[in-house]
Amino acid sequence: MRITSRARRIVAATAAVATVPLVVAGCSSSNGSGSDSQAITYWLWDSNQQAAYEQCAADFEESSGISVTIEQYGWSDYWQGLTTGFASGTAPDVFADHLSYFPEFVSQGQLLDISDRVSADAVDLAIYQDGLADLWTDQDGGRYGLPKDFDTVATFYNEQLATEGGYTPEQLAALAWNPVDGGTFQRAVAHLTVDRNGVRGDEPGFDKNDVAVYGLALSGNGLNASGQQTWAPYALSNDWYFGDKTPWTSEWNFGDSEFAETLTWYKGLIDAGYMPSVDIALSEQDPLNGYLAGRYAMVTDGSWMASSYLGQDSVPTAVAPTPIGPDGERASVFNGLSDGIWAGTDNPDAAWEWVSYLGSPACQDVVAEAAVVFPAVKTSTEKAEAAFTAKGWDVSAFTVQVADGTTELLPIADHWSDVNDTMTATVEAFLKGVSGSDAFTASNDQINALFR
């Protein structure tokens, strides 16, 4: 294997870059592999998945001489590096893409349209979980990636604290919420909250200003326009959706009464002392460390965090699905990732061969066996569930959303950065008590004006 570090040339300020160069093979393609070079680069941000993709690359190596240098970055450095690479002409040939960035990359012309290659190679898009393949198309029918994995959210909980509070796994899996009194879900959150004198949140004398254990964490990195780990599971189960359609949302619903009443109820958890303040959440960003320190009884988080919560030994942990809402169903944002090809690549044929392999059962089965994420290929998803189970981890709280059809696709739209910035500021200000719910209507009007 060659050892290179192209990343250091691209972003001098990037810290902790992991590079794993691998010589990998390309599967057959109707476009052939007659590019100028048989060397390409591939970027990803999730270090937990790196080993699986190293194995994919090693397996891929056996049938072709295409060389792939794999480079891994942390989340923030990853997107900074891509932006710099696009501008300087040194971006990777292939990279893991996220729906939050996809529309901007399309509008900038940074992604290679693979629709002709998909058709020529007769790629079967039906192998993927329903709806995922369509997320990576533009409004003119261009296609810019093949699905690699998907995620939903659920509630990780401290089994010891739940047992001490009198809750069984079956009870936690059947909780329901409503915006009036919070239902059985709020009662559980209150009861699992304990102040430093040992008084529970639903008992007389509870001190909301001196909490030792919050019943529910507030994720600082979820206070945004998608609300995936924070408010979205509740709003989406309250007869609300982000906008008129997705992909390519053009009319937004942040001003709807269902959204306002959901966020008002959610804020009430903070006001009652059952959930930490926005300032605490933003200082932590990720609530995992607080959970492991015993400060949270429950955390709403994504399936991509399953190994972090379930793979540690300090806190006995299990997972419950998100609560059932007023519309009679539970809900979760359904997010997916893809592998895209940079439009400026000198090696489009080799890049396509790698992308088509990454999107195949051959590679996604390898990813499944690592028990880190849920691959996008349906049969590979089943193998991932089996791999999680083999580790003693019950992750059905995540997959039940897919099985029951209670997922809602993450919105994809032009101006997403503006939408996200506006709603992040609005949600944070509201939850802090700085503004009232009328701010949602004003912000929604501001956002909709971008699309007219």
C-alpha positions as CSV (number, residue, x, y, z in Angstrom):
1,M,0.0,0.0,0.0
2,R,1.1,3.6,-0.7
3,I,1.0,6.1,2.1
4,T,0.1,9.6,1.0
5,S,-1.5,12.6,2.6
6,R,-3.1,14.8,0.1
7,A,-5.3,16.3,2.7
8,R,-2.4,18.2,4.3
9,R,-1.9,20.0,1.0
10,I,-5.6,20.9,0.8
11,V,-6.3,22.3,4.2
12,A,-3.3,23.3,6.2
13,A,-5.6,24.2,9.2
14,T,-7.2,20.8,9.3
15,A,-6.4,18.9,12.5
16,A,-6.2,15.2,13.1
17,V,-6.4,13.9,9.5
18,A,-6.4,10.1,9.1
19,T,-5.3,8.8,5.7
20,V,-5.6,5.2,4.6
21,P,-4.5,4.7,1.0
22,L,-5.8,1.5,-0.6
23,V,-5.4,0.0,-4.0
24,V,-8.8,-1.1,-5.0
25,A,-10.5,-2.7,-7.9
26,G,-13.3,-1.4,-10.1
27,C,-16.3,-3.5,-11.1
28,S,-17.2,-3.6,-14.7
29,S,-18.8,-0.5,-16.2
30,S,-20.2,0.2,-19.6
31,N,-18.2,3.3,-19.6
32,G,-15.0,1.3,-19.1
33,S,-12.0,2.5,-17.1
34,G,-10.1,4.4,-19.7
35,S,-9.5,7.5,-17.7
36,D,-6.2,9.4,-17.7
37,S,-5.2,7.8,-14.4
38,Q,-6.2,4.8,-12.3
39,A,-5.6,6.7,-9.1
40,I,-8.5,8.4,-7.2
41,T,-9.2,9.8,-3.8
42,Y,-12.1,9.1,-1.5
43,W,-13.1,11.2,1.5
44,L,-15.4,10.3,4.4
45,W,-16.0,11.9,7.9
46,D,-17.1,9.0,10.1
47,S,-14.1,7.3,11.7
48,N,-16.3,4.5,13.0
49,Q,-17.0,3.4,9.4
50,Q,-13.5,3.7,8.2
51,A,-12.5,0.1,8.8
52,A,-15.5,-1.2,6.9
53,Y,-14.6,0.9,3.9
54,E,-11.0,-0.2,4.1
55,Q,-12.3,-3.8,3.8
56,C,-14.5,-2.8,0.9
57,A,-11.5,-1.3,-0.8
58,A,-9.4,-4.4,-0.2
59,D,-12.1,-6.6,-1.6
60,F,-12.5,-4.2,-4.6
61,E,-8.7,-4.4,-5.2
62,E,-8.9,-8.0,-6.4
63,S,-10.6,-7.3,-9.7
64,S,-8.9,-4.0,-10.9
65,G,-5.9,-1.9,-10.5
66,I,-7.7,1.3,-9.6
67,S,-5.9,2.9,-6.7
68,V,-8.0,4.7,-4.1
69,T,-6.6,6.9,-1.3
70,I,-9.1,7.0,1.6
71,E,-8.9,10.1,3.8
72,Q,-11.0,10.7,6.9
73,Y,-11.7,14.0,8.6
74,G,-13.8,15.2,11.5
75,W,-17.2,16.7,10.6
76,S,-16.3,20.4,10.6
77,D,-12.9,20.0,8.9
78,Y,-14.5,17.7,6.3
79,W,-16.8,20.3,4.9
80,Q,-14.2,23.1,5.2
81,G,-11.8,20.9,3.2
82,L,-14.3,20.2,0.5
83,T,-15.1,23.9,0.1
84,T,-11.4,24.7,-0.1
85,G,-10.8,21.8,-2.5
86,F,-13.6,22.9,-4.8
87,A,-12.2,26.4,-5.0
88,S,-8.6,25.3,-5.5
89,G,-9.3,22.4,-7.9
90,T,-7.9,19.8,-5.5
91,A,-11.2,18.2,-4.2
92,P,-11.3,14.4,-3.9
93,D,-12.6,12.5,-6.8
94,V,-15.3,10.8,-4.7
95,F,-16.7,11.8,-1.3
96,A,-19.5,11.0,1.1
97,D,-22.2,13.5,0.7
98,H,-24.9,14.8,3.1
99,L,-28.4,16.1,2.2
100,S,-27.7,19.4,4.0
101,Y,-25.0,20.2,1.6
102,F,-26.2,18.5,-1.5
103,P,-28.4,21.3,-2.9
104,E,-25.7,23.8,-2.6
105,F,-23.2,21.5,-4.4
106,V,-25.7,20.9,-7.2
107,S,-26.3,24.6,-7.7
108,Q,-22.6,25.3,-7.8
109,G,-22.0,22.5,-10.4
110,Q,-19.6,20.6,-8.1
111,L,-21.2,17.2,-8.6
112,L,-21.0,14.9,-11.6
113,D,-24.3,13.9,-13.0
114,I,-24.3,10.0,-13.1
115,S,-27.8,9.5,-14.5
116,D,-26.4,8.3,-17.9
117,R,-24.0,5.9,-16.2
118,V,-26.7,4.5,-13.9
119,S,-28.9,3.8,-17.0
120,A,-26.0,2.4,-19.1
121,D,-25.0,0.0,-16.3
122,A,-28.6,-0.8,-15.5
123,V,-28.1,-0.1,-11.8
124,D,-31.2,-1.3,-9.9
125,L,-32.3,1.5,-7.7
126,A,-35.1,-0.6,-6.2
127,I,-32.5,-2.4,-4.0
128,Y,-32.4,0.7,-1.8
129,Q,-34.8,1.6,1.0
130,D,-37.8,3.3,-0.4
131,G,-37.3,7.0,-1.3
132,L,-33.5,7.1,-0.7
133,A,-32.4,7.0,-4.3
134,D,-34.7,9.9,-5.3
135,L,-33.2,12.2,-2.8
136,W,-30.1,12.5,-4.9
137,T,-31.7,13.9,-8.0
138,D,-32.1,17.5,-9.1
139,Q,-35.2,19.3,-10.4
140,D,-34.2,18.5,-14.0
141,G,-33.7,14.8,-13.5
142,G,-30.0,14.7,-13.0
143,R,-28.7,12.1,-10.5
144,Y,-25.7,12.9,-8.3
145,G,-25.1,9.9,-6.0
146,L,-26.1,6.4,-5.0
147,P,-27.4,5.8,-1.5
148,K,-24.9,4.5,1.0
149,D,-26.7,4.4,4.4
150,F,-29.7,5.8,6.2
151,D,-30.5,6.9,9.8
152,T,-33.5,7.4,12.1
153,V,-33.7,8.5,15.7
154,A,-34.7,6.8,18.9
155,T,-34.4,7.2,22.7
156,F,-31.3,5.8,24.4
157,Y,-31.9,5.3,28.1
158,N,-30.1,4.4,31.2
159,E,-31.5,1.0,32.2
160,Q,-30.5,1.3,35.8
161,L,-32.2,4.7,36.2
162,A,-35.3,3.5,34.3
163,T,-35.6,0.4,36.6
164,E,-35.1,2.6,39.7
165,G,-37.9,4.8,38.4
166,G,-40.2,1.8,38.0
167,Y,-40.2,1.7,34.2
168,T,-39.9,-1.5,32.1
169,P,-38.7,-1.6,28.5
170,E,-42.2,-2.4,27.4
171,Q,-43.6,0.7,29.1
172,L,-40.9,3.0,27.6
173,A,-41.6,1.6,24.1
174,A,-45.3,2.5,24.5
175,L,-45.0,6.1,25.7
176,A,-47.1,8.8,24.0
177,W,-47.0,12.5,24.0
178,N,-49.3,15.4,23.3
179,P,-48.8,19.2,23.4
180,V,-51.4,19.8,26.2
181,D,-50.0,17.8,29.2
182,G,-47.2,15.9,27.6
183,G,-48.9,12.5,28.0
184,T,-47.2,9.4,29.4
185,F,-43.9,10.5,27.8
186,Q,-43.7,13.8,29.8
187,R,-44.7,11.9,33.0
188,A,-41.8,9.5,32.4
189,V,-39.4,12.4,31.7
190,A,-40.6,14.2,34.9
191,H,-40.3,11.0,37.1
192,L,-36.8,10.2,35.8
193,T,-35.6,13.8,36.6
194,V,-34.0,14.0,40.1
195,D,-32.7,17.0,41.9
196,R,-29.6,17.0,44.1
197,N,-31.7,16.2,47.2
198,G,-33.0,13.1,45.6
199,V,-36.5,14.5,44.9
200,R,-38.0,13.5,41.6
201,G,-39.4,15.9,39.1
202,D,-43.0,14.8,39.8
203,E,-42.7,15.0,43.6
204,P,-43.4,17.9,46.0
205,G,-40.3,19.9,46.8
206,F,-38.5,19.3,43.5
207,D,-35.9,22.0,42.9
208,K,-35.7,22.7,39.1
209,N,-32.7,24.9,39.7
210,D,-30.6,22.2,41.2
211,V,-31.0,19.2,39.0
212,A,-28.7,16.2,39.3
213,V,-30.3,14.0,36.6
214,Y,-32.4,15.4,33.8
215,G,-35.1,13.1,32.5
216,L,-34.3,14.0,28.9
217,A,-31.2,15.5,27.3
218,L,-31.2,18.4,24.9
219,S,-28.9,18.0,21.9
220,G,-27.0,21.2,21.1
221,N,-26.2,20.0,17.6
222,G,-29.9,19.3,17.0
223,L,-31.2,22.9,17.5
224,N,-31.6,23.7,13.8
225,A,-34.0,23.6,10.9
226,S,-34.1,19.8,10.7
227,G,-34.5,19.3,14.5
228,Q,-33.6,15.6,13.9
229,Q,-32.4,14.8,17.5
230,T,-34.6,17.5,19.2
231,W,-38.0,18.8,18.3
232,A,-38.7,16.9,15.0
233,P,-39.9,13.6,16.3
234,Y,-42.6,15.5,18.2
235,A,-43.6,18.0,15.5
236,L,-43.7,15.3,12.8
237,S,-46.1,13.2,14.9
238,N,-48.3,16.2,15.4
239,D,-49.7,16.4,11.8
240,W,-46.9,18.7,10.7
241,Y,-44.3,18.5,8.0
242,F,-41.4,20.9,7.0
243,G,-42.9,22.1,3.7
244,D,-44.9,21.4,0.6
245,K,-42.7,18.5,-0.7
246,T,-39.3,17.0,-0.7
247,P,-37.0,16.9,-2.6
248,W,-36.8,20.6,-3.5
249,T,-39.1,22.1,-0.9
250,S,-40.3,25.5,-2.0
251,E,-43.0,26.4,0.6
252,W,-42.3,26.1,4.3
253,N,-44.5,25.4,7.3
254,F,-42.5,26.7,10.2
255,G,-45.3,29.2,10.8
256,D,-48.0,26.5,11.3
257,S,-49.9,26.3,14.6
258,E,-48.8,22.6,15.0
259,F,-45.2,23.6,14.9
260,A,-45.7,26.4,17.5
261,E,-47.6,24.3,19.9
262,T,-45.0,21.5,19.7
263,L,-42.1,23.8,20.4
264,T,-44.1,25.5,23.2
265,W,-44.6,22.1,24.8
266,Y,-40.9,21.3,24.2
267,K,-39.8,24.5,25.8
268,G,-42.0,23.6,28.8
269,L,-39.7,20.7,29.5
270,I,-36.8,23.1,30.0
271,D,-38.9,25.5,32.1
272,A,-39.9,22.7,34.4
273,G,-36.3,21.6,34.9
274,Y,-36.8,18.2,33.2
275,M,-34.5,19.1,30.3
276,P,-31.3,21.2,30.4
277,S,-31.2,24.8,29.2
278,V,-30.1,25.8,25.7
279,D,-26.9,27.2,27.1
280,I,-26.0,23.9,28.7
281,A,-26.9,22.0,25.5
282,L,-24.9,24.4,23.3
283,S,-21.9,24.1,25.6
284,E,-22.0,20.3,25.3
285,Q,-23.2,20.0,21.7
286,D,-23.2,16.2,21.9
287,P,-25.0,14.9,25.0
288,L,-23.1,11.6,25.0
289,N,-20.5,12.6,27.6
290,G,-23.2,14.0,29.9
291,Y,-25.2,10.8,29.5
292,L,-22.1,8.7,30.4
293,A,-21.6,10.9,33.4
294,G,-25.1,10.1,34.6
295,R,-26.6,13.5,34.0
296,Y,-29.3,12.3,31.6
297,A,-31.7,9.4,32.0
298,M,-32.8,9.5,28.3
299,V,-31.3,10.9,25.1
300,T,-32.9,11.3,21.7
301,D,-30.2,10.5,19.2
302,G,-29.5,9.0,15.8
303,S,-28.8,5.4,14.8
304,W,-25.3,6.5,13.7
305,M,-24.6,6.8,17.5
306,A,-25.7,3.3,18.4
307,S,-22.2,1.9,18.8
308,S,-21.2,4.9,21.0
309,Y,-24.1,4.4,23.4
310,L,-24.5,0.6,23.2
311,G,-20.8,-0.3,22.9
312,Q,-19.6,1.3,26.2
313,D,-19.6,-0.5,29.5
314,S,-20.0,2.3,32.1
315,V,-23.7,2.9,31.7
316,P,-26.2,0.0,31.0
317,T,-28.1,1.2,28.0
318,A,-31.0,0.2,25.8
319,V,-33.1,1.9,23.2
320,A,-36.8,2.8,23.0
321,P,-38.6,4.2,19.9
322,T,-39.7,7.8,19.9
323,P,-43.1,8.4,21.5
324,I,-46.4,8.1,19.8
325,G,-47.8,11.5,18.9
326,P,-51.2,13.1,18.7
327,D,-51.7,11.8,15.1
328,G,-51.5,8.2,16.5
329,E,-48.1,7.3,15.2
330,R,-44.5,7.9,16.2
331,A,-42.2,9.7,13.8
332,S,-38.5,10.2,12.8
333,V,-36.6,12.2,10.3
334,F,-35.4,9.8,7.6
335,N,-31.9,10.9,6.5
336,G,-29.6,9.3,4.0
337,L,-26.1,9.7,2.7
338,S,-24.6,9.0,-0.7
339,D,-21.3,8.9,-2.4
340,G,-20.9,11.6,-5.0
341,I,-18.3,12.3,-7.7
342,W,-16.7,15.7,-7.9
343,A,-17.4,17.3,-11.3
344,G,-13.8,18.4,-11.6
345,T,-12.3,14.9,-11.4
346,D,-9.8,13.9,-14.0
347,N,-10.9,10.3,-13.6
348,P,-14.7,10.1,-14.0
349,D,-14.7,6.5,-15.2
350,A,-12.6,5.2,-12.3
351,A,-14.6,7.3,-9.9
352,W,-17.9,5.9,-11.2
353,E,-16.7,2.3,-10.8
354,W,-15.8,3.0,-7.2
355,V,-19.2,4.7,-6.6
356,S,-21.1,1.9,-8.1
357,Y,-19.2,-0.6,-6.0
358,L,-19.8,1.5,-2.8
359,G,-23.5,1.4,-3.6
360,S,-23.6,-2.3,-4.3
361,P,-24.6,-5.1,-1.9
362,A,-21.0,-6.4,-2.0
363,C,-19.7,-3.3,-0.2
364,Q,-22.8,-2.6,1.9
365,D,-22.9,-6.1,3.3
366,V,-19.4,-5.4,4.6
367,V,-20.6,-2.2,6.2
368,A,-23.5,-4.1,7.6
369,E,-21.3,-6.6,9.3
370,A,-19.4,-3.8,11.1
371,A,-22.7,-3.0,13.0
372,V,-22.1,0.8,12.9
373,V,-24.8,2.1,10.6
374,F,-27.7,0.9,8.5
375,P,-26.8,0.4,4.9
376,A,-29.2,1.7,2.2
377,V,-29.5,-1.6,0.4
378,K,-32.6,-3.4,1.9
379,T,-30.9,-6.8,2.2
380,S,-27.9,-5.2,3.7
381,T,-30.1,-3.4,6.3
382,E,-31.3,-6.8,7.4
383,K,-27.7,-8.1,7.8
384,A,-26.9,-5.0,9.8
385,E,-29.7,-5.7,12.2
386,A,-28.4,-9.3,12.6
387,A,-24.9,-7.9,13.2
388,F,-26.2,-5.5,15.9
389,T,-28.2,-8.4,17.5
390,A,-25.1,-10.6,17.5
391,K,-23.4,-8.0,19.7
392,G,-26.4,-8.1,22.1
393,W,-27.8,-4.8,20.9
394,D,-31.5,-4.5,20.2
395,V,-31.8,-1.7,17.6
396,S,-35.3,-2.4,16.5
397,A,-36.3,1.0,17.9
398,F,-34.6,2.5,14.9
399,T,-35.8,0.1,12.2
400,V,-39.4,0.0,13.4
401,Q,-39.8,3.5,12.0
402,V,-38.9,2.2,8.5
403,A,-41.0,-1.0,8.9
404,D,-44.1,1.0,10.1
405,G,-43.7,3.7,7.5
406,T,-43.4,6.5,10.2
407,T,-40.3,8.2,8.7
408,E,-40.4,11.6,7.2
409,L,-37.7,12.5,4.7
410,L,-35.3,15.4,5.5
411,P,-36.2,18.4,3.4
412,I,-33.9,19.1,0.5
413,A,-34.1,22.7,-0.9
414,D,-32.2,25.5,-2.5
415,H,-31.1,28.2,0.1
416,W,-30.8,25.5,2.7
417,S,-28.0,27.3,4.5
418,D,-30.2,30.4,4.8
419,V,-33.2,28.3,6.0
420,N,-31.0,26.5,8.5
421,D,-29.4,29.7,9.8
422,T,-32.8,31.4,10.2
423,M,-34.5,28.6,12.0
424,T,-31.5,27.7,14.2
425,A,-31.5,31.3,15.5
426,T,-35.3,31.3,15.9
427,V,-35.5,28.0,17.7
428,E,-32.6,28.8,20.1
429,A,-34.1,32.2,20.9
430,F,-37.6,30.7,21.5
431,L,-36.3,27.9,23.8
432,K,-34.3,30.5,25.7
433,G,-37.4,32.6,26.3
434,V,-36.0,35.5,24.4
435,S,-38.8,35.5,21.8
436,G,-42.4,34.3,21.6
437,S,-44.0,31.8,19.2
438,D,-44.9,34.6,16.8
439,A,-41.2,34.6,15.8
440,F,-41.9,31.3,14.0
441,T,-44.4,33.0,11.6
442,A,-42.0,35.9,11.0
443,S,-39.1,33.6,10.3
444,N,-41.3,31.4,8.0
445,D,-42.3,34.4,6.0
446,Q,-38.6,35.4,5.7
447,I,-37.7,31.9,4.5
448,N,-40.6,31.6,2.0
449,A,-39.5,35.0,0.5
450,L,-36.3,33.3,-0.6
451,F,-38.3,31.0,-2.9
452,R,-40.4,33.7,-4.7
